[in-house]
Amino acid sequence: MTEYLEKIGIYAKEAETVLRTLDSGRKNLTLEKAAEYLTESEAALLSANEQDMRIAREKGMAQGLLDRLALTEDRIRGMADGLLQVAAAEDPIGEVFNMKKRPNGLMIGQKRVPLGVIGIIYEARPNVTADAFGLCFKAGNAVILKGGSDALRSNEAIVEVLQRALTDCGLPGTAVQLIASQDRQVTAEFMKMNEYVDVLIPRGGAGLIRTVVRESTVPVIETGTGNCHIYVDASADLDMAAEILFNAKTQRIGVCNACESLVVHEAVADTFLPMAASRLAEKQVELRGDTQAMEAESSILPAEEEDWGREYLDYILSVKTVRNIDEAIAHINKYNTGHSEAIVTKDYANAQRFLDEVDAAAVYVNASTRFTDGGEFGFGAEIGISTQKLHARGPMGLKELTSAKYIIYGNGQVRP
């Protein structure tokens, strides 16, 4: 391990011992101060981000990724509001639960505690920097951030603001640290910092996530890519379906909960697909479908096999026709990424089957997949959307960044 990384690890461990027992009042005051400083630093943050955006455009970065990279006045306010929401949320640390009295008189329960030091590796999404700090800090954890090179200047500017808020509140600025080195070897070593890092969370594309899961010796919480489907059933309200699809696909294309795949019952394909194509044409969405879909709507291009499982992060949508709900569920479970899936239907039995049989972190009936988000679910900023099944699944908020230890009260018991 390089001296550079070891120093970061040592600082994080030292900060974690302070955060572990920090009271809620000081946490909230610090988060409020950080939100205030982010808003006051808007001009500096936008300037740093514009440098990143200029370089990204020169490199020919795709539109969806540029959208993820961009900071705006609204997004900076959103980062600040996210910190305020976390400050207003109930502090999970110290919660005692499952307390029971054993026949021998021992009182045994569990107490919620921080995970410790959390490492986060993510791509060009500067808003993740503030969200990750806020959630990790409120849950009593120190955090080490490794952002993508495309967002380096933006991330450095944000971390500088957060560290200033920490130190102004009498806390170690090293509670949040950014690995600025873009050396791939440094990233590889970061994934093996078992001595200092308790859990690693990757956020980004499929390649990044696969690399972290494969190479890391630190325990990983996997946040997956989003090949999200909307299935339009035979009984669907087609006007509703068109609006849900338009929102899920085009409201923001560069996010993991955007719809990438449309599945349509053949009974409504001839009517619905021209409606959907007309609506999506407002955003110049390219449709790639199977033979039956192309027969129903002339603007649909032929799909390749790889289209069914692809997260486009672009104005492209795959279209698959099916004979019944069994085919729809089978297609979705074969090609989805375990993120968010939706059915539009008036049929209660089909809605229940979809909820029961589709294997994903979030499953919707008659609503857009764009709601899979910590803020929309009511617990503020999120650290990511977990698509695995151990420890956490779906949007990860404060409780998902904690562990628990057993606490036992006795009055002199010894084991016979």
Secondary structure, 3 states (H helix, E strand, C coil): CCHHHHHHHHHHHHHHHHHCCCCHHHHHHHHHHHHHHHHHCHHHHHHHHHHHHHHHHHHCCCHHHHHHHCCCHHHHHHHHHHHHHHHHCCCCCCCEEEEEECCCCCEEEEEEEECCEEEEEECCCHHHHHHHHHHHHHCCCEEEEECCHHHHHHHHHHHHHHHHHHHHCCCCHHHEEECCCCCHHHHHHHCCCCCCCCEEEEECCHHHHHHHHHHCCCCECCECCCCEEEEECCCCCHHHHHHHHHHHHHCCCCCCCCEEEEEEEHHHHHHHHHHHHHHHHHHCCEEEECHHHHHHCCCCEECCHHHHHCCCCCCEEEEEEECCHHHHHHHHHHHCCCCEEEEECCCHHHHHHHHHHCCCCEEEECCCHHHCCHHHHCCCCCCCEECCCCCCCEECCCHHHEEEEEEEECCCCCCC
